[in-house]
Amino acid sequence: MKFPFFKKPKQNIVEKLFEKETLRAADIIAPASIKVEQSRLQIGDERFAKTFFIFSYPRYLNSGWLSPIINLDVPMDVSFFIHPIASGIVLKQLRKRLTEIQAELLTREEKGLIRDPTLETALNDIENLRDQLQTAQERMFKFGLYITVYANQEKELAETETELRSILESRLIYIKPALYQQKQGFTSTSPYGLDQLGVHNTVNTEPLSSIFPFISFDLSSNEGILYGINKHNNSLVLFDRFTMENSNFTIFGKSGSGKSFLVKIEALRSLMLGTDVIILDPENEYKALANSVGGAFFSISLSSPHHINPFDLPAPREDERPEDVLRSNIINLVGLFRIMFGGLTPEEDAIMDRAITETYAAKDISADTDPKLWSKNFPLMQDLEAVLETMDGAESLVRRTRKFTKGTFAKFFNQPSNISVNKRFVVFGIRDMEDELRPIAMFMVMRYIWNSVRAEIKKRILVVDEAWWIMQSEDGASFLFGICKRARKYWLGVTTITQDVADFMKSPYGKPILTNSSLHLLMKQSPASIDIVQKTFNLTDEEKYMLLEAAIGEGLFFAGMKHVAMRVVASYAEEQIITTNPEELQKIKLAKETQ
């Protein structure tokens, strides 16, 4: 039985039109247009790309020579194409070239010509390479390296090209733009695995291995002190901070992350190398260390027998004019009184400036008197009060000054100085100073230290622990920044320690202090501040998470443009001297009692 044949009706043309795919993922991702020009591509309206190839290499290549290019803050694509060459083919070519060179050398010798070092070097290189190929120690490859850089403006593209040439040509490596082949170059540096440029250099295994761009930085030098162990490659972080353009050091980390431990280690090891150490200690953590090394510890408090007179003046050096020293000291004193008095109005500021000048003049201290006689008659706070009482409009200043000339405060603020920093390790402890007076005490101590540093130039380290105390006031932060900025001229390295980068950066002087420090150490950070830390120090996400999870004594150590993950290490003897861990201290105490 036959079934009737039914012809399938034609599908409606309109239905076909709607079934057709009109938009693909590629249409969304792709730029609106690509314009291929002689020496570049224009992608869309405001994006340019340019491809380069390397056509010449020097005789020797150092490891990681490509790393500076990879680390440029410029968007780029880099492609390597490595094509193995059969050793038999290479050996035939080497044999032929070797015969040619030997023949040329023999001809020159027969003609009595002087020796040609270039030919002799080439002969030795070919013989060595042939021996290594025959013993399978080396292999030969055709190697192509292409770089495509991107920019939003033609000017940026030209600047990037200049920077690339500068970096590479300093290593005798030369690049060219892929003229009339920008499309092929763009494709070759895109993730297709296609080598459409075909610009190759013949290299063997050893120089090829040097092209690997990702290397761990090494901070080992022939001099300096041991800071710790490089976690990348277990090398020693051995470094001399005084070899940098400035020797300032900033340390950030949570409480208990190991900041003070590192500073104590650095202080001990610096003392061994002849560097003096002065520490501003807000918690008296360094007292035991000062006693252990035969240093001096000064307790700064209202009931302390140690006093600092804010009116002390440094002796002018040979290259300083007395009037400059006096003027600078008066300006700093006005800043101190702003902190002491809780701020000054513009009128009070001018009155205080004139009053301080007259107070010194009353003690025969001026630009016209002999600076050698200044130290015999420094004024006190009570002398300033007496001068203010004679000035119009100074009634409020007199009342506030009496707070520091009479009563409890006078025992500290209205006394002549009775301390000196003539020992190699000096600690100023301000733990027992009342919280409201602590920023004032830190400012006074820093002024005293700065005057001592200027009076006698020698290799020193100044440690300002818990620097956020002094950073609370603009005058204190300004003075600390001034020390950091000028420290290099006086052979001084300033170490600034604080727990929170956020608090530090709130001050207008926080970032300038960072930029005037060549060394930084980031230890364990809190989640609340890690984003600010990442932004401030331009950290990768991996480094960010490393700081969140860092163990005690671990962190990122920055020295100039280099930085490494570091673990602080100390010997057993050093740990016994510097530890502040209550558990460790109890063990040491019990061990001594049982001996």
Secondary structure, 3 states (H helix, E strand, C coil): CCCCCCCCCCCCHHHHHHHCCCCCHHHHHCCCCEEECCCCEEECCCCEEEEEEEEECCCCCCCCCCHHHHCCCCCEEEEEEEEEECHHHHHHHHHHHHHHHHHHHHHHHHCCCCCCHHHHHHHHHHHHHHHHHHCCCCCEEEEEEEEEEEECCHHHHHHHHHHHHHHHHCCCCEEEECCCCHHHHHHHCCCCCCCCCCCCEEEEHHHHHCCCCCCCCCCECCCCEEEEEECCCCCEEEECHHHCCCCCEEEECCCCCCHHHHHHHHHHHHHHCCCEEEEEECCCCCHHHHHHCCCEEEECCCCCCCCCCCCCCCCCCCCCCHHHHHHHHHHHHHHHHHHHCCCCCHHHHHHHHHHHHHHHHHCCCCCCCCHHHHHHCCCCHHHHHHHHCCCCCCHHHHHHHHHHHCCCCHHHHCCCCCCCCCCCEEEEECCCCCHHHHHHHHHHHHHHHHHHHHHCCCCEEEEECCCHHHHCCHHHHHHHHHHHHHHHHHCEEEEEEECCHHHHHHCCCHHHHHHCCCEEEECCCCCCCHHHHHHHHCCCHHHHHHHHCCCCCEEEEEECCEEEEEECCCCHHHHHHHCCCHHHHHHHHHHHHHC
